[in-house]
Amino acid sequence: MRSKLNFLINVSLKKKIKSKWFLVANIVIGLLIVGLINLDSIITKFGGDFSDSTKIYISDETTVIAPTFEEALNLYVTNLYGMEESKYEVEITDKKSNEMQETIKDEENKSLLIEIYYDENNDIKAKLISLSTLDTYDYQIISGALNTTTSMYTLSSIGLTEEQYNKILKGIEIDRVILDESIKTEDENMEMIVTTVFPIIILPFFMLTIFLIQFIGTEVNDEKSTKSMEIIISNVSPKTHFASKIIANNLFILMQVVLMIIYAMVGIGIRKVIGGDNIINGIGTEVSNMFNMILNGSLGEKLVPIIIFTIILMILTFIAYSLLAGILASMTTNAEDYQQVQGPMVIILLIGYYLSMIAGMFEGSVLIKILSFFPFVSAILSPSLLVMGQIGVVEIIISTIIMIITNYLLIKYGIRIYKVGILNYSSTGMWKKMFKSLRNK
């Protein structure tokens, strides 16, 4: 039996690996992952200006803002946005506004003009002139630097001592206190982590589960439509055939995960060789800081069980979806019928995906906690709630146990349906036949 099982597994895997779909899909996935990691460099090659410097001309009627503006701008870029160096070049100009506007037009979006002046109330004002619209990133940095420079000048002009001046600029240190001892201060940042870090894990899981459902259904229906199913079942038992489909397709998904990790490593390697834009590197710094916050905060203590149980739940969920897909596929006779029965599985997946994304908005919701125990969404929802502190390790252990029981029931009763379904070539009365087969041992 084992030799026959291994033979069927090898045949199924070779059939997928040698298919044109596998080659094309992995070329597309590989290029997509590598491309996303090096997106800024690609855009630059096609005329983007990520790495190009932006020249800022500053015309200062007050004569007090321009000298310190560049310093404030560099502080914003390096300290607040994590960039190693500024992409802005500042030049003070005495030319008239009309003349400078013509210069900006000639330089085609590579420069802009800041005019500093006093209004009728003797307040300092600024006018920002550019050829086209500025993105939010540039506008925030420039406006922040202007506000900082103006505040520094205002404070220094009212006769403050150096000690008073430094105290004002230092700002205030906030010592956060939460009266509920079951909640730690770092938990306030968990919603941000869930909405930024978790999609990196959840989205591939979501996509691979859909692939898994589709693979099994297509393979079973192909064998039934070509009548090769009868030949296979005459040589092996339905139980062996069913096991081969589940094992082969889950191994294929595991192999696809490994390939995606390799593509990501290749993309990172290419990025290290060719370099990247400071903006994207700044985002990388922010992500790195977020992971450091996770490790050093209260979540760091939970990180090991979160990873372990998330991996276990994902593996069990892959198995559960593959078992369900195999059972339903055995009762259908063609791809069109299978598309209809796989619809509910995809809907359940979507519900779990969106619930995990918005779980932070419904903190304390009993319904969300109950749904986290639901077998087919627990792999997505339970880790999210655990990260946010809405459930504990005990609850996620319960979700794991429920998932194991679900797989046991699917194997025990699913094989009864599979035995009847794989040799059934009639699409009428499918559900009636399914329930009838459950009563037969």
N, C-alpha and C positions, 0 to 999 in steps of 0.2 A: 504493500500500500504506500509506504514511504517513497519508494522509487517512482511509482506512478504520480504521486503528489509532486515530487521534485521535477519530474518531466513536464507536467502541466504548468508548473510555475515558470520553468525555464522557457517553455514555448510562449507563454503569455508575455513575459518580460522581453524576449527577443523580438516578438511581433511589434511591441510598442517602440522599442529602442531603434529598430531598423526601419520604422515607418518614416515617410517624408514629413508627416506632421510633427514628429518629435524633433527632427532636424530643424525644420523651419521655426517651430515654436521656440526652441532654445536659442536659435540665432537672434530672434526678435527679443526674447526675454533678456539674453545676455547684453545685446546692444542697448536695450532700454535701461538696464541697471547701470551699466558703465556710463551711458549717456547722462543719466540723472545725476550721478556722482560728479561728473565733469561738465555739467550743464553750462556753467559760466564760460568755460574755455571754448565750448562749441559755439555759443552765441557770439563770442569775441571773433572767432574765425569767420563768421558770416556777417561781420560788420558791427557787432555789438561793441559797446565802449565800457565794459565792466572794469577793465584794467587801465583804461585811459584816465588821465588826471583831468580834473575840472578846474578851470581857472576862475577865480573870484576876484573881480575888480571891485574895489571899495572906494567910494568917493565920500569923504568925511568932512562935512561942513563944521562939525563940532571940534575936530582935530583931537578928540580924546578917546574915541572908540576904536578907530582903525589900528593904533599901535599895539593894542592887546587882543584884538579880535582873532588873529591867527593863532596865538597861544591857546586861547579858549577853544577854538575850533579843533586844534590838535588834541586837546585834553578830552573833548567829547568823543572823538574818533577812536583814540587809543584806550581810554579808561572805560567809557560807558558801552562801547560797541565791540571791544575786544580785538580791534584791528591793529596789526603791528605798525603800520604807518599810514599817514593820511594820503588820500588821493586828491586832495585839494591844494591848489597853489594860490596864494593870496598876493595881490599886487595893489598897492595904494596908487590911485590916479588923481590928477588935478584937471583932467580933461572934462569938457562939458558933457552933460547928459546925452544930448543928441548925437554927439560924436561917438560916445561910448556905445550907444545903442546900435549904431552902424557897425561898429567893431564886432559886437556880439552876433549880429546877423551874418557877418562875413565868416565868423569862426564856427558857425553851424552847430549849435548845441554843445560846444565844448567850453563855453564860458558863460558867466552871468555877472550882473552888476548889482551892487548894494549901495544905495545912496542913504547917507546918514545926515539928518538935518534937524533943526529946531522948528517946532510949530509955533502958532501964534501965542500959545501959553508957555512958551519956552521949555516945552517938554521934548525930549529926544525921540525922534521918529525914524523909521527905516522904510525904504522902498526896495523891494526885490524885483529885479527886471531880468527876464530870461526870454530866449527865442520861443520856447514852447513850455509846456507844463513840466514841473518837477515831480519826481516820484516822492512818496511819503518819507522815505529814508533820508534823501538829501534835504528836504524841507525841514524835517525835525532836527537834524544836526545843525543846519545853518541858523534856524530860529533859536535853538537852544544856546548856541554860542553867542548870538547877539544879546539874548536876555541876560546871560551870565556876565558878559562884558559890561553891559549897561548897569547892571546891579553893582558890580565891583566899582565902577566909576562913581555912582551915586553915593555909595557907602563911604568911599574915600574923600568925597567932596564936602561932607558935612562935619569934618573935623574930628573924626573918631581916632582914638589911639590905635596903634598897630595891634595891641592885645585885643581890643574890642572888635576891631575889623576881622581878625582871625577867628574869634569866637562866633561871629555872625556867619562867616563863610563855612565854618565847621558844621553848622546845622545841629540837629538833635539826634541823640542815640535813643532808639526806642527799645525798651525792655518789655517784651510781650509776655503777658500773664493770662492764662486760661484757667478759669476756676474749676472746670470739669477735669478731674485728675485722670480720667480715662482717655483724654485727648491731649496729644502733645502739640507743641507749637508748630513743628514741621508739617503737621497734617494739613495746615492751611494751604500748602503748596501742592498737595496730592492731586487736586483736580487738574492743575496745569500739567502735571506729569502724565496723568491718564489721557489727556487730550493731545499730548505731543509724542510721548514715548510709546504708548501702547499701540497706536495705529501702525507703527513700524512692524509690530509682531502680529497684530490681529488681521490686518489686510492680507498678508500672504497666506495666513491660515484660512481665511475666508475663501480666497481664490483657489487654493489647493484642494479644499473640501469640495468645491464645485467641480473641479477637474476630476476628482476621485469618483464622485457620483456619476459623472458623464462617462468616464472610462469604463466602469463596470457595466453600466447599462448598454453602452454601445457594443462591448465585447460579447455579452450574453445574447443580445439581439442579433448580432452578426452570425453567431453560431447557429441560432435557431432559424434564421432566414435562409441560410445555405444548407440546412438539414444536416450539418456536420455534428450537431448536438446528439443525434441518435447514435452515431458511430462512437462518439466519446463515451456516452453513458452505457453503451453495451460493453465497454472495456473497463470503466471505472465506476465507482459508486457515486450517486449524487452528492453525498457528504464530502467525498474527496474532491469532486469537481468544484463544489461550493467553496471549500477551504482554499483551493488553488487560486480562485478568483480574488478572494479576500487578501491572501498573503501576497500574491503577485502585484496587485494594484497598490497596496500599502507600501511594499518595497519600492515600487516605481515612484510613489510620492516622496518617500524618504530620499531616494536618489535625486529627485528634482530639487529638494531642499538643499542638499549638499552642493548641487550645481549652482543654485542661486547664491549660496554663500561664497563659492569660488568666484562667480561673476562679480560679486561685491568687492572681494579682495583684489581682483584684477583692476576694477575701477579705482579703488583706493591707491593701488600701486601706480597706475597711470597718472593719477592726480599728483602723487608725490614726485613723479619724474618731470611732468610738464608744468607743475605749479598750478595755482588757481587764483581766482579773484579774491581780493581782501574781504569783500562782503560775505562771500560764501564761507571763507575761513573764519570770519567773525561769528557767523551762525554756528559753525562747528565749535567755536570756543564756548558759545552759550550752551550748546548741547552738552559739552564736556563739563561745564560748571553745574548743569542740572544733574548729571550722573554723580558728580562729587557730592552734591547736596543729598542725593538719595543714599549714598554710601555712608555719609557722616551723620545723617539724621536718624530719626526713629525708624524709618523704613529700612535702613541698613540692617537692623536686627532681624527683619522679616524677609530679607532678600533671598536667602537660601531656600526657605520653605516655599516662597512664592515661585521661584524658578523651578524647583522640583515638582511641585504640585501642578504648575501650569503645563510643564512638559508631559507629565503623566495624564492629565486631563485631555490634552490635545491628542495624544496617542490613542487613548480610549475613545475619544470622540471620532477620530478618523476611522477606527474599527467599527464603531456603531453606525456611522453613515455608510460605510462600505457594506456592512451586513444588511442594512435596510435597503440600500440600492440594489444589492444582489437579489434579495427576496422579491422586491417589486419588479425588477427586470425579468425575473423568471416567469412572471405571470403575464407579461406583455409579449406581443408577437412582432412588433416593428418599432422603429425609432420614434414614430409619431405617437404611438401609445405610451411609450416610456416618457416622452417629454411631458405628457399630462400628469403622470403619477409622480414625477420628480419635482413638479412645481411646489407642492407643500414643503418639501425638504429645503428648497431654496428660500422659501418665505420664512421658515423657522430660522435659517441661518441669518437672513437679513434682520429679523427681529433681534436676535442676539447681538449682532454687530452694532445696530443703532442704540440698543439699550446700554451697551458698554460705553458708548460715546457720550451719552447724556445722563449716565448714572449719577454724576456729581451734582446735577441740577435737582435731583430728587433724594437728597440725603435723608436717611431715616425712613424711606418708604418701605413699608412692609411688603408691598407687592413686588418691588425690585428684588428684595432679599429672597422671597419665595421663588421667583423666577430663576434665581441663581442656582437653585437645586435642580432645575429642569434639565434632564440629561443632555439634550442636543444643543443647549446654549451655555451650559455651565463652564465649558472650556474658555469661552470668551468673557462671560459676565462675572464669574466668581473671582478670577484674579484681579479684575478692575476694582471690585468692591473691597477686596482684601487690601489692595494698595491704598485705598481711601479710608481704610479703617472702619468700614461699615459692617464687615463681617470679620471673624477671626479664623485662625488656622483650623479650629475644630469644625467650623462650617464648611471649609473647603475640603476637609477630609470626608465629611458627610457627602458632599457633591461627588467626590471620587468613588466612594462606596456605591452610591446610587448609579453612577456610570458603569461600574463593574457589574452590578445586578442587571442593568439594562442590557449589557452585552451578553450576559448569560442567558437571559430570556430570549433575546433575538436569535442566539445560536440554537437554543433548545427547541423553540417553536418555529423559527424561521426555516430550519432544515425540512420540516414537514411540508411547508408551503413550497419550498424549492423542489422537493422530490416530485410533486405534482405539476408544478409550473413549467419546468424546463422541457417537458414533453407535451405541453399543452399548446396547441396552435390556434386556439379559438380566443378571440378577444371579447366575446360576449360572456356575460355573467362572471367577470373576473373576480369581483369581490366576493360573490357567493361561493365560488370555488375555493377562494382563499380561506374563508371562515370554515368551510367544510373540511378542508385539509387540516386545520388546526385541531379538529376534534378527533382526527385519526392519528393513532400512535404509530 
